[in-house]
């Protein structure tokens, strides 16, 4: 898409990229209203959260789970300079699928915090995430609570249902965060190639968990 075509289709009040994420979500959930968590003040104007928001849906595919999708790692709003780019901003949005955890109550807001922390890392370091990347959590991914949790790292894979989309600003991949146990993290750390080992771990997991749903009770 050229700048001329972009300016003809959109105006400065349009949330061009946001709409594209909404379209991708609508293919899965129709007109179901999400539970949306938005910061009171955006990071770029002095707020604490770099993401513009995270939407949470209840999915019954494979098994009942919460499906979270971020808004903010891609170009969300009108930007004629970004028209026709190869990638939209950082080129991805975070997703996460979580089996309900009894201590969370209705919504796992800790996942929203985790996504924001990873977004801060990307913005400050200039390093983005791709499929088969892994990041240690330096402890359980969910802090606090009575239950002991052995999910201590996060790997990234393409969301099995959302995949990638092409937007007027470029490509957006929906990168799903998948929780890894301490045993899996040790296996990855001791391998000669973390990237290849993560790929193997995820392939093994996909065999009986095709939607890559994270279960905090898994050990």
C-alpha atoms as an extended CHARMM CRD file, in Angstrom:
* protein
*
       219  EXT
         1         1  UNK       CA              0.0000000000        0.0000000000        0.0000000000  PROA      1               0.0000000000
         2         2  UNK       CA              1.3680000000        3.3970000000       -1.0080000000  PROA      2               0.0000000000
         3         3  UNK       CA              1.1040000000        6.5290000000        1.1390000000  PROA      3               0.0000000000
         4         4  UNK       CA             -1.3050000000        7.9660000000       -1.4160000000  PROA      4               0.0000000000
         5         5  UNK       CA             -3.6030000000        4.9310000000       -1.1560000000  PROA      5               0.0000000000
         6         6  UNK       CA             -3.2950000000        4.9790000000        2.6460000000  PROA      6               0.0000000000
         7         7  UNK       CA             -4.3090000000        8.6500000000        2.9280000000  PROA      7               0.0000000000
         8         8  UNK       CA             -7.2390000000        8.0360000000        0.6270000000  PROA      8               0.0000000000
         9         9  UNK       CA             -8.5480000000        5.1570000000        2.7720000000  PROA      9               0.0000000000
        10        10  UNK       CA             -7.8880000000        6.5030000000        6.2820000000  PROA      10              0.0000000000
        11        11  UNK       CA             -7.8120000000        9.7130000000        8.2610000000  PROA      11              0.0000000000
        12        12  UNK       CA             -5.9110000000       10.8020000000       11.3650000000  PROA      12              0.0000000000
        13        13  UNK       CA             -8.6480000000        9.6630000000       13.7640000000  PROA      13              0.0000000000
        14        14  UNK       CA             -8.5650000000        6.0650000000       12.5370000000  PROA      14              0.0000000000
        15        15  UNK       CA             -7.1070000000        3.2710000000       14.6930000000  PROA      15              0.0000000000
        16        16  UNK       CA             -5.9260000000        1.4840000000       11.5560000000  PROA      16              0.0000000000
        17        17  UNK       CA             -3.8230000000       -1.2470000000       13.1730000000  PROA      17              0.0000000000
        18        18  UNK       CA             -6.1870000000       -1.7730000000       16.0950000000  PROA      18              0.0000000000
        19        19  UNK       CA             -8.9920000000       -2.5050000000       13.6460000000  PROA      19              0.0000000000
        20        20  UNK       CA             -6.8520000000       -5.1620000000       11.9480000000  PROA      20              0.0000000000
        21        21  UNK       CA             -6.2660000000       -6.9550000000       15.2670000000  PROA      21              0.0000000000
        22        22  UNK       CA            -10.0070000000       -6.7490000000       15.9760000000  PROA      22              0.0000000000
        23        23  UNK       CA            -10.7340000000       -8.3360000000       12.5750000000  PROA      23              0.0000000000
        24        24  UNK       CA             -8.3850000000      -11.2470000000       13.3380000000  PROA      24              0.0000000000
        25        25  UNK       CA            -10.0350000000      -11.7700000000       16.7300000000  PROA      25              0.0000000000
        26        26  UNK       CA            -13.5320000000      -11.5330000000       15.2230000000  PROA      26              0.0000000000
        27        27  UNK       CA            -12.7850000000      -14.5720000000       13.0440000000  PROA      27              0.0000000000
        28        28  UNK       CA            -12.4200000000      -16.5950000000       16.2560000000  PROA      28              0.0000000000
        29        29  UNK       CA            -14.9140000000      -15.0170000000       18.6230000000  PROA      29              0.0000000000
        30        30  UNK       CA            -17.4350000000      -13.2120000000       16.4210000000  PROA      30              0.0000000000
        31        31  UNK       CA            -19.0370000000      -10.2500000000       18.1360000000  PROA      31              0.0000000000
        32        32  UNK       CA            -18.2490000000      -11.4600000000       21.6800000000  PROA      32              0.0000000000
        33        33  UNK       CA            -17.1480000000       -8.5080000000       23.8080000000  PROA      33              0.0000000000
        34        34  UNK       CA            -13.7670000000       -9.0900000000       25.4640000000  PROA      34              0.0000000000
        35        35  UNK       CA            -12.7800000000       -8.1400000000       28.9680000000  PROA      35              0.0000000000
        36        36  UNK       CA            -10.3220000000       -5.4050000000       28.0740000000  PROA      36              0.0000000000
        37        37  UNK       CA             -7.5760000000       -4.1750000000       30.3930000000  PROA      37              0.0000000000
        38        38  UNK       CA             -6.2400000000       -0.7610000000       29.3750000000  PROA      38              0.0000000000
        39        39  UNK       CA             -3.7110000000        1.4860000000       31.1560000000  PROA      39              0.0000000000
        40        40  UNK       CA             -4.9810000000        4.7250000000       32.6240000000  PROA      40              0.0000000000
        41        41  UNK       CA             -2.0910000000        6.5730000000       31.0380000000  PROA      41              0.0000000000
        42        42  UNK       CA             -0.0030000000        5.3380000000       28.1270000000  PROA      42              0.0000000000
        43        43  UNK       CA              3.7230000000        4.6770000000       28.5480000000  PROA      43              0.0000000000
        44        44  UNK       CA              4.6590000000        7.1640000000       25.8110000000  PROA      44              0.0000000000
        45        45  UNK       CA              3.0630000000       10.0440000000       27.7250000000  PROA      45              0.0000000000
        46        46  UNK       CA              4.4060000000        9.2180000000       31.1480000000  PROA      46              0.0000000000
        47        47  UNK       CA              2.3890000000        6.1470000000       32.1100000000  PROA      47              0.0000000000
        48        48  UNK       CA              3.8010000000        2.8680000000       33.3540000000  PROA      48              0.0000000000
        49        49  UNK       CA              2.3700000000        0.4240000000       30.8040000000  PROA      49              0.0000000000
        50        50  UNK       CA              3.8360000000        0.2820000000       27.2900000000  PROA      50              0.0000000000
        51        51  UNK       CA              0.8820000000       -1.7050000000       25.9370000000  PROA      51              0.0000000000
        52        52  UNK       CA             -2.3070000000        0.1120000000       25.0040000000  PROA      52              0.0000000000
        53        53  UNK       CA             -4.3060000000       -2.7910000000       26.3550000000  PROA      53              0.0000000000
        54        54  UNK       CA             -4.8970000000       -6.5270000000       26.5910000000  PROA      54              0.0000000000
        55        55  UNK       CA             -8.1500000000       -8.2880000000       25.7190000000  PROA      55              0.0000000000
        56        56  UNK       CA             -9.2150000000      -11.5190000000       27.4040000000  PROA      56              0.0000000000
        57        57  UNK       CA            -11.5760000000      -14.0650000000       25.8540000000  PROA      57              0.0000000000
        58        58  UNK       CA            -12.9920000000      -17.3370000000       27.1110000000  PROA      58              0.0000000000
        59        59  UNK       CA            -12.1990000000      -20.0980000000       24.6220000000  PROA      59              0.0000000000
        60        60  UNK       CA            -13.7340000000      -23.5620000000       24.6250000000  PROA      60              0.0000000000
        61        61  UNK       CA            -11.5130000000      -24.9260000000       21.8650000000  PROA      61              0.0000000000
        62        62  UNK       CA             -9.5240000000      -28.0210000000       22.9160000000  PROA      62              0.0000000000
        63        63  UNK       CA            -10.4240000000      -27.3000000000       26.5620000000  PROA      63              0.0000000000
        64        64  UNK       CA            -11.7660000000      -24.2740000000       28.3980000000  PROA      64              0.0000000000
        65        65  UNK       CA             -9.0740000000      -21.6040000000       28.7410000000  PROA      65              0.0000000000
        66        66  UNK       CA             -8.4560000000      -17.8570000000       28.8400000000  PROA      66              0.0000000000
        67        67  UNK       CA             -7.0520000000      -16.3840000000       25.6310000000  PROA      67              0.0000000000
        68        68  UNK       CA             -5.2350000000      -13.0460000000       26.0070000000  PROA      68              0.0000000000
        69        69  UNK       CA             -4.2430000000      -10.7760000000       23.1070000000  PROA      69              0.0000000000
        70        70  UNK       CA             -2.1410000000       -7.6120000000       23.4080000000  PROA      70              0.0000000000
        71        71  UNK       CA             -2.4560000000       -4.2830000000       21.6220000000  PROA      71              0.0000000000
        72        72  UNK       CA              0.6380000000       -2.1170000000       21.2900000000  PROA      72              0.0000000000
        73        73  UNK       CA              3.6260000000       -4.0000000000       19.8740000000  PROA      73              0.0000000000
        74        74  UNK       CA              2.3670000000       -3.2460000000       16.3730000000  PROA      74              0.0000000000
        75        75  UNK       CA              1.4040000000        0.1290000000       14.8790000000  PROA      75              0.0000000000
        76        76  UNK       CA             -2.1470000000        0.7020000000       16.1610000000  PROA      76              0.0000000000
        77        77  UNK       CA             -3.0200000000        4.1860000000       14.9600000000  PROA      77              0.0000000000
        78        78  UNK       CA             -2.9500000000        6.2870000000       11.8220000000  PROA      78              0.0000000000
        79        79  UNK       CA              0.6330000000        6.6960000000       10.6070000000  PROA      79              0.0000000000
        80        80  UNK       CA              1.1160000000        7.4440000000        6.9400000000  PROA      80              0.0000000000
        81        81  UNK       CA              4.9010000000        7.0610000000        7.3460000000  PROA      81              0.0000000000
        82        82  UNK       CA              4.3320000000        3.3890000000        8.2690000000  PROA      82              0.0000000000
        83        83  UNK       CA              2.1050000000        2.6620000000        5.2680000000  PROA      83              0.0000000000
        84        84  UNK       CA              3.2110000000       -0.3170000000        3.2050000000  PROA      84              0.0000000000
        85        85  UNK       CA              5.9950000000       -1.3580000000        5.5900000000  PROA      85              0.0000000000
        86        86  UNK       CA              7.3650000000       -4.8990000000        5.7540000000  PROA      86              0.0000000000
        87        87  UNK       CA              6.5260000000       -5.1410000000        9.4660000000  PROA      87              0.0000000000
        88        88  UNK       CA              4.0970000000       -3.1410000000       11.5740000000  PROA      88              0.0000000000
        89        89  UNK       CA              6.2340000000       -1.4820000000       14.2980000000  PROA      89              0.0000000000
        90        90  UNK       CA              7.8270000000       -4.4430000000       16.1470000000  PROA      90              0.0000000000
        91        91  UNK       CA              5.9620000000       -6.8400000000       13.8610000000  PROA      91              0.0000000000
        92        92  UNK       CA              4.0490000000       -8.8220000000       16.4880000000  PROA      92              0.0000000000
        93        93  UNK       CA              1.5170000000       -8.8690000000       19.2980000000  PROA      93              0.0000000000
        94        94  UNK       CA              1.6170000000      -11.1250000000       22.3630000000  PROA      94              0.0000000000
        95        95  UNK       CA             -0.9660000000      -13.8160000000       22.9810000000  PROA      95              0.0000000000
        96        96  UNK       CA             -1.2930000000      -16.2710000000       25.8750000000  PROA      96              0.0000000000
        97        97  UNK       CA             -3.5920000000      -19.2250000000       26.4960000000  PROA      97              0.0000000000
        98        98  UNK       CA             -4.0520000000      -20.2090000000       30.1300000000  PROA      98              0.0000000000
        99        99  UNK       CA             -5.9490000000      -23.0570000000       31.7480000000  PROA      99              0.0000000000
       100       100  UNK       CA             -7.9640000000      -21.4490000000       34.5910000000  PROA      100             0.0000000000
       101       101  UNK       CA             -5.9510000000      -21.3550000000       37.7970000000  PROA      101             0.0000000000
       102       102  UNK       CA             -7.9680000000      -21.4010000000       41.0060000000  PROA      102             0.0000000000
       103       103  UNK       CA             -6.0240000000      -18.5580000000       42.6620000000  PROA      103             0.0000000000
       104       104  UNK       CA             -6.5920000000      -16.1770000000       39.7340000000  PROA      104             0.0000000000
       105       105  UNK       CA            -10.3160000000      -15.7460000000       40.2210000000  PROA      105             0.0000000000
       106       106  UNK       CA            -12.0010000000      -14.4950000000       37.0480000000  PROA      106             0.0000000000
       107       107  UNK       CA             -9.0600000000      -13.1170000000       35.0880000000  PROA      107             0.0000000000
       108       108  UNK       CA             -5.2930000000      -13.7070000000       35.1740000000  PROA      108             0.0000000000
       109       109  UNK       CA             -4.2420000000      -10.0600000000       35.3840000000  PROA      109             0.0000000000
       110       110  UNK       CA             -0.6860000000      -11.1940000000       36.1650000000  PROA      110             0.0000000000
       111       111  UNK       CA             -0.4290000000      -12.1640000000       32.4730000000  PROA      111             0.0000000000
       112       112  UNK       CA             -1.2480000000       -8.5490000000       31.5540000000  PROA      112             0.0000000000
       113       113  UNK       CA              1.6310000000       -7.4550000000       33.8190000000  PROA      113             0.0000000000
       114       114  UNK       CA              3.9330000000      -10.0670000000       32.2960000000  PROA      114             0.0000000000
       115       115  UNK       CA              3.1220000000       -8.8710000000       28.7810000000  PROA      115             0.0000000000
       116       116  UNK       CA              3.8270000000       -5.2720000000       29.8100000000  PROA      116             0.0000000000
       117       117  UNK       CA              7.1600000000       -6.2870000000       31.3640000000  PROA      117             0.0000000000
       118       118  UNK       CA              8.2020000000       -8.0370000000       28.1570000000  PROA      118             0.0000000000
       119       119  UNK       CA              7.0670000000       -5.0210000000       26.1340000000  PROA      119             0.0000000000
       120       120  UNK       CA              9.2970000000       -2.7920000000       28.3010000000  PROA      120             0.0000000000
       121       121  UNK       CA             12.2140000000       -5.1240000000       27.6310000000  PROA      121             0.0000000000
       122       122  UNK       CA             11.6800000000       -4.8750000000       23.8650000000  PROA      122             0.0000000000
       123       123  UNK       CA             11.3820000000       -1.0870000000       23.9160000000  PROA      123             0.0000000000
       124       124  UNK       CA             14.4290000000       -0.5420000000       26.1620000000  PROA      124             0.0000000000
       125       125  UNK       CA             16.7000000000       -3.1360000000       24.5420000000  PROA      125             0.0000000000
       126       126  UNK       CA             15.6000000000       -2.7560000000       20.9330000000  PROA      126             0.0000000000
       127       127  UNK       CA             15.4540000000       -6.5670000000       20.7310000000  PROA      127             0.0000000000
       128       128  UNK       CA             12.2360000000       -8.1710000000       19.6000000000  PROA      128             0.0000000000
       129       129  UNK       CA             10.8670000000      -11.6960000000       19.9810000000  PROA      129             0.0000000000
       130       130  UNK       CA             10.3640000000      -14.2970000000       17.2760000000  PROA      130             0.0000000000
       131       131  UNK       CA              9.1570000000      -17.8920000000       17.1140000000  PROA      131             0.0000000000
       132       132  UNK       CA             11.2340000000      -20.3260000000       19.2090000000  PROA      132             0.0000000000
       133       133  UNK       CA             12.7930000000      -17.5840000000       21.3020000000  PROA      133             0.0000000000
       134       134  UNK       CA             12.8310000000      -18.2260000000       25.0510000000  PROA      134             0.0000000000
       135       135  UNK       CA             13.1470000000      -16.0360000000       28.1210000000  PROA      135             0.0000000000
       136       136  UNK       CA             13.6720000000      -17.1960000000       31.7340000000  PROA      136             0.0000000000
       137       137  UNK       CA             11.3640000000      -15.7500000000       34.3590000000  PROA      137             0.0000000000
       138       138  UNK       CA             13.9190000000      -15.9970000000       37.2100000000  PROA      138             0.0000000000
       139       139  UNK       CA             11.2500000000      -17.7090000000       39.2910000000  PROA      139             0.0000000000
       140       140  UNK       CA              7.6000000000      -18.7050000000       38.8210000000  PROA      140             0.0000000000
       141       141  UNK       CA              5.8240000000      -16.6730000000       36.1140000000  PROA      141             0.0000000000
       142       142  UNK       CA              2.9450000000      -15.9890000000       38.5080000000  PROA      142             0.0000000000
       143       143  UNK       CA              4.2470000000      -14.2560000000       41.6080000000  PROA      143             0.0000000000
       144       144  UNK       CA              2.4310000000      -14.7390000000       44.9100000000  PROA      144             0.0000000000
       145       145  UNK       CA             -0.2430000000      -17.1570000000       46.0130000000  PROA      145             0.0000000000
       146       146  UNK       CA             -0.2570000000      -20.2870000000       48.1210000000  PROA      146             0.0000000000
       147       147  UNK       CA              0.3260000000      -22.8460000000       45.3920000000  PROA      147             0.0000000000
       148       148  UNK       CA              3.8480000000      -23.7430000000       44.3320000000  PROA      148             0.0000000000
       149       149  UNK       CA              4.3040000000      -23.1750000000       40.6070000000  PROA      149             0.0000000000
       150       150  UNK       CA              6.9840000000      -24.7710000000       38.4200000000  PROA      150             0.0000000000
       151       151  UNK       CA              6.4110000000      -22.6630000000       35.2780000000  PROA      151             0.0000000000
       152       152  UNK       CA              9.6380000000      -20.6400000000       35.2640000000  PROA      152             0.0000000000
       153       153  UNK       CA             10.1760000000      -19.6150000000       31.6460000000  PROA      153             0.0000000000
       154       154  UNK       CA              8.3630000000      -18.5390000000       28.5150000000  PROA      154             0.0000000000
       155       155  UNK       CA              8.8600000000      -19.7000000000       24.9340000000  PROA      155             0.0000000000
       156       156  UNK       CA              7.3210000000      -18.0630000000       21.8950000000  PROA      156             0.0000000000
       157       157  UNK       CA              5.4190000000      -19.7870000000       19.1220000000  PROA      157             0.0000000000
       158       158  UNK       CA              2.9690000000      -18.6450000000       16.4740000000  PROA      158             0.0000000000
       159       159  UNK       CA             -0.5630000000      -18.5960000000       17.8890000000  PROA      159             0.0000000000
       160       160  UNK       CA             -2.1240000000      -21.7580000000       16.3540000000  PROA      160             0.0000000000
       161       161  UNK       CA             -5.4220000000      -20.0300000000       15.5700000000  PROA      161             0.0000000000
       162       162  UNK       CA             -4.3550000000      -16.4440000000       14.8390000000  PROA      162             0.0000000000
       163       163  UNK       CA             -1.0880000000      -16.8950000000       12.9420000000  PROA      163             0.0000000000
       164       164  UNK       CA              0.0630000000      -13.8040000000       11.0140000000  PROA      164             0.0000000000
       165       165  UNK       CA             -1.8790000000      -11.0100000000        9.3470000000  PROA      165             0.0000000000
       166       166  UNK       CA             -1.0200000000       -8.3910000000        6.7610000000  PROA      166             0.0000000000
       167       167  UNK       CA             -2.0400000000       -4.8560000000        7.7330000000  PROA      167             0.0000000000
       168       168  UNK       CA             -1.7160000000       -1.4770000000        5.9980000000  PROA      168             0.0000000000
       169       169  UNK       CA              1.3950000000       -0.9800000000        8.1890000000  PROA      169             0.0000000000
       170       170  UNK       CA              2.9370000000       -4.3820000000        7.4180000000  PROA      170             0.0000000000
       171       171  UNK       CA              3.0020000000       -7.8770000000        8.8810000000  PROA      171             0.0000000000
       172       172  UNK       CA              1.8560000000       -8.6820000000       12.4170000000  PROA      172             0.0000000000
       173       173  UNK       CA              2.6010000000      -12.1030000000       13.9170000000  PROA      173             0.0000000000
       174       174  UNK       CA              0.5800000000      -13.1870000000       16.9410000000  PROA      174             0.0000000000
       175       175  UNK       CA              3.3280000000      -14.6190000000       19.1350000000  PROA      175             0.0000000000
       176       176  UNK       CA              1.9310000000      -16.9350000000       21.7720000000  PROA      176             0.0000000000
       177       177  UNK       CA              3.7560000000      -17.1530000000       25.0880000000  PROA      177             0.0000000000
       178       178  UNK       CA              4.0220000000      -20.7510000000       26.3250000000  PROA      178             0.0000000000
       179       179  UNK       CA              4.9610000000      -21.5650000000       29.9160000000  PROA      179             0.0000000000
       180       180  UNK       CA              7.9320000000      -23.9030000000       30.4480000000  PROA      180             0.0000000000
       181       181  UNK       CA              8.7910000000      -25.9790000000       33.5270000000  PROA      181             0.0000000000
       182       182  UNK       CA             12.1480000000      -25.8740000000       35.3230000000  PROA      182             0.0000000000
       183       183  UNK       CA             13.0470000000      -29.2420000000       33.7570000000  PROA      183             0.0000000000
       184       184  UNK       CA             12.3440000000      -27.8990000000       30.2590000000  PROA      184             0.0000000000
       185       185  UNK       CA             14.3150000000      -24.7210000000       30.9560000000  PROA      185             0.0000000000
       186       186  UNK       CA             17.2920000000      -26.7720000000       32.2400000000  PROA      186             0.0000000000
       187       187  UNK       CA             17.1370000000      -28.8880000000       29.1010000000  PROA      187             0.0000000000
       188       188  UNK       CA             17.1940000000      -25.7700000000       26.9030000000  PROA      188             0.0000000000
       189       189  UNK       CA             20.0160000000      -24.1140000000       28.8570000000  PROA      189             0.0000000000
       190       190  UNK       CA             22.2160000000      -27.2040000000       28.6490000000  PROA      190             0.0000000000
       191       191  UNK       CA             21.7200000000      -27.6880000000       24.9080000000  PROA      191             0.0000000000
       192       192  UNK       CA             24.1700000000      -26.5770000000       22.2680000000  PROA      192             0.0000000000
       193       193  UNK       CA             21.5050000000      -24.5450000000       20.4930000000  PROA      193             0.0000000000
       194       194  UNK       CA             18.7390000000      -22.9850000000       22.5700000000  PROA      194             0.0000000000
       195       195  UNK       CA             16.7320000000      -22.1050000000       19.4590000000  PROA      195             0.0000000000
       196       196  UNK       CA             16.7020000000      -25.7000000000       18.1730000000  PROA      196             0.0000000000
       197       197  UNK       CA             15.9900000000      -27.1370000000       21.6180000000  PROA      197             0.0000000000
       198       198  UNK       CA             13.0470000000      -24.7660000000       22.1710000000  PROA      198             0.0000000000
       199       199  UNK       CA             11.7130000000      -25.8570000000       18.7920000000  PROA      199             0.0000000000
       200       200  UNK       CA             11.9390000000      -29.5300000000       19.8850000000  PROA      200             0.0000000000
       201       201  UNK       CA             10.3200000000      -28.8630000000       23.2680000000  PROA      201             0.0000000000
       202       202  UNK       CA              7.4190000000      -27.0290000000       21.6410000000  PROA      202             0.0000000000
       203       203  UNK       CA              6.9490000000      -29.7410000000       19.0070000000  PROA      203             0.0000000000
       204       204  UNK       CA              6.7530000000      -32.3870000000       21.7340000000  PROA      204             0.0000000000
       205       205  UNK       CA              4.2570000000      -30.2770000000       23.6720000000  PROA      205             0.0000000000
       206       206  UNK       CA              2.1380000000      -29.7130000000       20.5670000000  PROA      206             0.0000000000
       207       207  UNK       CA              1.5420000000      -33.4750000000       20.2490000000  PROA      207             0.0000000000
       208       208  UNK       CA             -1.0420000000      -33.5480000000       23.0600000000  PROA      208             0.0000000000
       209       209  UNK       CA             -1.6050000000      -29.8150000000       23.4370000000  PROA      209             0.0000000000
       210       210  UNK       CA             -2.1010000000      -28.3930000000       19.9100000000  PROA      210             0.0000000000
       211       211  UNK       CA             -3.2800000000      -24.9850000000       21.1410000000  PROA      211             0.0000000000
       212       212  UNK       CA             -0.2400000000      -24.7550000000       23.4710000000  PROA      212             0.0000000000
       213       213  UNK       CA             -2.3450000000      -23.9080000000       26.5330000000  PROA      213             0.0000000000
       214       214  UNK       CA             -0.2590000000      -23.1400000000       29.6160000000  PROA      214             0.0000000000
       215       215  UNK       CA             -1.1970000000      -25.0760000000       32.7520000000  PROA      215             0.0000000000
       216       216  UNK       CA              0.3190000000      -23.5960000000       35.9140000000  PROA      216             0.0000000000
       217       217  UNK       CA             -0.1500000000      -26.9340000000       37.6840000000  PROA      217             0.0000000000
       218       218  UNK       CA              2.1150000000      -28.7060000000       35.1820000000  PROA      218             0.0000000000
       219       219  UNK       CA              5.4080000000      -30.0170000000       36.5830000000  PROA      219             0.0000000000
